[in-house]
Amino acid sequence: MAIDIRMSSDNSAQLLSELETKIQAALEAVGNQAVSHAKQNITSASRVDTGALRNSMNHLVKDKECYVGTNISYAIYNEVGTGIYLDGGGGRQTPWVYVDANGKSHRTRGIKPIHFLKNAVANHTDEYKAIIEAQLKK
Protein backbone atom coordinates (compact mmCIF):
# COMPACT_ATOMS: atom_id res chain seq x y z
CA MET A 1 0.00 0.00 0.00
CA ALA A 2 1.44 3.41 -1.01
CA ILE A 3 0.56 6.68 0.60
CA ASP A 4 0.69 9.81 -1.54
CA ILE A 5 0.69 13.12 0.33
CA ARG A 6 0.46 16.22 -1.81
CA MET A 7 0.12 19.78 -0.75
CA SER A 8 -2.82 21.42 -2.39
CA SER A 9 -1.17 24.84 -2.21
CA ASP A 10 1.90 26.60 -0.86
CA ASN A 11 0.91 29.54 1.36
CA SER A 12 4.39 30.39 2.58
CA ALA A 13 4.64 33.59 0.50
CA GLN A 14 1.31 34.83 1.89
CA LEU A 15 2.35 33.89 5.42
CA LEU A 16 5.65 35.79 5.07
CA SER A 17 3.83 38.81 3.66
CA GLU A 18 1.38 38.84 6.57
CA LEU A 19 4.24 38.48 9.05
CA GLU A 20 6.06 41.45 7.45
CA THR A 21 2.87 43.52 7.71
CA LYS A 22 2.49 42.63 11.39
CA ILE A 23 6.12 43.42 12.12
CA GLN A 24 5.74 46.81 10.43
CA ALA A 25 2.57 47.53 12.44
CA ALA A 26 4.30 46.47 15.67
CA LEU A 27 7.27 48.75 15.04
CA GLU A 28 4.96 51.66 14.17
CA ALA A 29 3.05 51.11 17.44
CA VAL A 30 6.29 50.94 19.43
CA GLY A 31 7.55 54.11 17.71
CA ASN A 32 4.37 55.99 18.51
CA GLN A 33 4.57 54.93 22.15
CA ALA A 34 8.27 55.80 22.42
CA VAL A 35 7.58 59.28 21.02
CA SER A 36 4.82 59.68 23.59
CA HIS A 37 7.23 58.74 26.40
CA ALA A 38 9.90 61.13 25.07
CA LYS A 39 7.38 63.98 25.04
CA GLN A 40 6.35 63.12 28.60
CA ASN A 41 10.01 63.12 29.65
CA ILE A 42 10.57 66.62 28.25
CA THR A 43 7.39 67.90 29.88
CA SER A 44 8.03 66.35 33.30
CA ALA A 45 11.58 67.77 33.30
CA SER A 46 10.09 71.26 32.77
CA ARG A 47 12.09 71.73 29.57
CA VAL A 48 9.20 73.12 27.54
CA ASP A 49 9.39 76.77 26.52
CA THR A 50 7.90 77.14 23.05
CA GLY A 51 7.00 73.47 22.62
CA ALA A 52 9.07 73.22 19.43
CA LEU A 53 11.29 70.41 20.74
CA ARG A 54 8.40 68.39 22.13
CA ASN A 55 6.32 68.87 18.97
CA SER A 56 9.21 67.90 16.68
CA MET A 57 9.64 64.40 18.08
CA ASN A 58 8.85 61.61 15.70
CA HIS A 59 9.79 58.08 14.73
CA LEU A 60 10.85 56.30 11.56
CA VAL A 61 10.52 52.60 10.81
CA LYS A 62 13.10 51.41 8.29
CA ASP A 63 14.55 47.98 7.56
CA LYS A 64 12.79 46.38 10.55
CA GLU A 65 14.21 48.98 12.94
CA CYS A 66 12.49 51.85 14.67
CA TYR A 67 14.28 55.17 15.18
CA VAL A 68 12.99 57.79 17.61
CA GLY A 69 14.27 61.34 17.53
CA THR A 70 13.93 64.96 16.55
CA ASN A 71 15.46 67.33 14.02
CA ILE A 72 15.72 70.24 16.48
CA SER A 73 19.37 71.30 16.75
CA TYR A 74 19.33 71.98 20.50
CA ALA A 75 17.79 68.61 21.43
CA ILE A 76 21.25 67.15 22.03
CA TYR A 77 21.88 69.64 24.85
CA ASN A 78 18.78 68.42 26.68
CA GLU A 79 19.68 64.80 26.04
CA VAL A 80 23.34 64.77 27.18
CA GLY A 81 23.72 68.07 29.04
CA THR A 82 26.23 70.89 28.65
CA GLY A 83 29.11 72.44 30.58
CA ILE A 84 29.97 70.74 33.84
CA TYR A 85 27.00 68.37 33.40
CA LEU A 86 27.97 66.99 29.98
CA ASP A 87 27.79 63.19 30.02
CA GLY A 88 31.25 61.67 30.14
CA GLY A 89 32.88 64.94 31.12
CA GLY A 90 34.68 67.10 28.64
CA GLY A 91 32.22 69.96 28.89
CA ARG A 92 33.20 73.52 29.65
CA GLN A 93 34.20 73.73 33.30
CA THR A 94 33.99 77.49 33.72
CA PRO A 95 30.80 79.56 33.88
CA TRP A 96 29.69 81.62 30.89
CA VAL A 97 27.12 84.27 30.12
CA TYR A 98 24.55 84.24 27.35
CA VAL A 99 21.84 86.69 26.31
CA ASP A 100 18.30 85.40 25.76
CA ALA A 101 15.83 86.52 23.08
CA ASN A 102 14.57 89.29 25.39
CA GLY A 103 18.05 90.76 25.83
CA LYS A 104 18.45 89.49 29.40
CA SER A 105 21.88 88.12 30.40
CA HIS A 106 22.17 84.77 32.17
CA ARG A 107 25.17 83.18 33.85
CA THR A 108 25.36 79.40 33.66
CA ARG A 109 27.60 76.42 34.21
CA GLY A 110 25.48 74.29 31.88
CA ILE A 111 22.31 72.23 31.97
CA LYS A 112 21.83 68.76 33.39
CA PRO A 113 21.04 65.97 30.95
CA ILE A 114 17.55 64.52 31.03
CA HIS A 115 18.03 61.68 28.53
CA PHE A 116 14.50 62.16 27.24
CA LEU A 117 15.12 59.93 24.21
CA LYS A 118 17.33 57.31 25.84
CA ASN A 119 14.91 56.88 28.74
CA ALA A 120 11.89 56.79 26.41
CA VAL A 121 13.40 53.68 24.87
CA ALA A 122 15.35 52.00 27.66
CA ASN A 123 12.83 52.42 30.49
CA HIS A 124 9.91 50.82 28.66
CA THR A 125 11.28 47.65 27.08
CA ASP A 126 8.69 45.38 28.70
CA GLU A 127 5.91 47.61 27.38
CA TYR A 128 7.38 47.54 23.87
CA LYS A 129 7.76 43.77 24.02
CA ALA A 130 4.08 43.47 24.97
CA ILE A 131 3.10 45.76 22.07
CA ILE A 132 5.06 43.62 19.62
CA GLU A 133 3.60 40.38 20.98
CA ALA A 134 0.07 41.76 20.78
CA GLN A 135 0.57 42.89 17.18
CA LEU A 136 2.00 39.53 16.13
CA LYS A 137 -0.90 37.64 17.74
CA LYS A 138 -3.51 39.59 15.77
C-alpha positions as CSV (number, residue, x, y, z in Angstrom):
1,M,0.0,0.0,0.0
2,A,1.4,3.4,-1.0
3,I,0.6,6.7,0.6
4,D,0.7,9.8,-1.5
5,I,0.7,13.1,0.3
6,R,0.5,16.2,-1.8
7,M,0.1,19.8,-0.8
8,S,-2.8,21.4,-2.4
9,S,-1.2,24.8,-2.2
10,D,1.9,26.6,-0.9
11,N,0.9,29.5,1.4
12,S,4.4,30.4,2.6
13,A,4.6,33.6,0.5
14,Q,1.3,34.8,1.9
15,L,2.4,33.9,5.4
16,L,5.6,35.8,5.1
17,S,3.8,38.8,3.7
18,E,1.4,38.8,6.6
19,L,4.2,38.5,9.0
20,E,6.1,41.4,7.5
21,T,2.9,43.5,7.7
22,K,2.5,42.6,11.4
23,I,6.1,43.4,12.1
24,Q,5.7,46.8,10.4
25,A,2.6,47.5,12.4
26,A,4.3,46.5,15.7
27,L,7.3,48.8,15.0
28,E,5.0,51.7,14.2
29,A,3.1,51.1,17.4
30,V,6.3,50.9,19.4
31,G,7.6,54.1,17.7
32,N,4.4,56.0,18.5
33,Q,4.6,54.9,22.1
34,A,8.3,55.8,22.4
35,V,7.6,59.3,21.0
36,S,4.8,59.7,23.6
37,H,7.2,58.7,26.4
38,A,9.9,61.1,25.1
39,K,7.4,64.0,25.0
40,Q,6.3,63.1,28.6
41,N,10.0,63.1,29.7
42,I,10.6,66.6,28.3
43,T,7.4,67.9,29.9
44,S,8.0,66.4,33.3
45,A,11.6,67.8,33.3
46,S,10.1,71.3,32.8
47,R,12.1,71.7,29.6
48,V,9.2,73.1,27.5
49,D,9.4,76.8,26.5
50,T,7.9,77.1,23.1
51,G,7.0,73.5,22.6
52,A,9.1,73.2,19.4
53,L,11.3,70.4,20.7
54,R,8.4,68.4,22.1
55,N,6.3,68.9,19.0
56,S,9.2,67.9,16.7
57,M,9.6,64.4,18.1
58,N,8.9,61.6,15.7
59,H,9.8,58.1,14.7
60,L,10.8,56.3,11.6
61,V,10.5,52.6,10.8
62,K,13.1,51.4,8.3
63,D,14.5,48.0,7.6
64,K,12.8,46.4,10.5
65,E,14.2,49.0,12.9
66,C,12.5,51.9,14.7
67,Y,14.3,55.2,15.2
68,V,13.0,57.8,17.6
69,G,14.3,61.3,17.5
70,T,13.9,65.0,16.5
71,N,15.5,67.3,14.0
72,I,15.7,70.2,16.5
73,S,19.4,71.3,16.8
74,Y,19.3,72.0,20.5
75,A,17.8,68.6,21.4
76,I,21.3,67.1,22.0
77,Y,21.9,69.6,24.8
78,N,18.8,68.4,26.7
79,E,19.7,64.8,26.0
80,V,23.3,64.8,27.2
81,G,23.7,68.1,29.0
82,T,26.2,70.9,28.7
83,G,29.1,72.4,30.6
84,I,30.0,70.7,33.8
85,Y,27.0,68.4,33.4
86,L,28.0,67.0,30.0
87,D,27.8,63.2,30.0
88,G,31.2,61.7,30.1
89,G,32.9,64.9,31.1
90,G,34.7,67.1,28.6
91,G,32.2,70.0,28.9
92,R,33.2,73.5,29.7
93,Q,34.2,73.7,33.3
94,T,34.0,77.5,33.7
95,P,30.8,79.6,33.9
96,W,29.7,81.6,30.9
97,V,27.1,84.3,30.1
98,Y,24.6,84.2,27.4
99,V,21.8,86.7,26.3
100,D,18.3,85.4,25.8
101,A,15.8,86.5,23.1
102,N,14.6,89.3,25.4
103,G,18.1,90.8,25.8
104,K,18.4,89.5,29.4
105,S,21.9,88.1,30.4
106,H,22.2,84.8,32.2
107,R,25.2,83.2,33.9
108,T,25.4,79.4,33.7
109,R,27.6,76.4,34.2
110,G,25.5,74.3,31.9
111,I,22.3,72.2,32.0
112,K,21.8,68.8,33.4
113,P,21.0,66.0,31.0
114,I,17.5,64.5,31.0
115,H,18.0,61.7,28.5
116,F,14.5,62.2,27.2
117,L,15.1,59.9,24.2
118,K,17.3,57.3,25.8
119,N,14.9,56.9,28.7
120,A,11.9,56.8,26.4
121,V,13.4,53.7,24.9
122,A,15.4,52.0,27.7
123,N,12.8,52.4,30.5
124,H,9.9,50.8,28.7
125,T,11.3,47.6,27.1
126,D,8.7,45.4,28.7
127,E,5.9,47.6,27.4
128,Y,7.4,47.5,23.9
129,K,7.8,43.8,24.0
130,A,4.1,43.5,25.0
131,I,3.1,45.8,22.1
132,I,5.1,43.6,19.6
133,E,3.6,40.4,21.0
134,A,0.1,41.8,20.8
135,Q,0.6,42.9,17.2
136,L,2.0,39.5,16.1
137,K,-0.9,37.6,17.7
138,K,-3.5,39.6,15.8
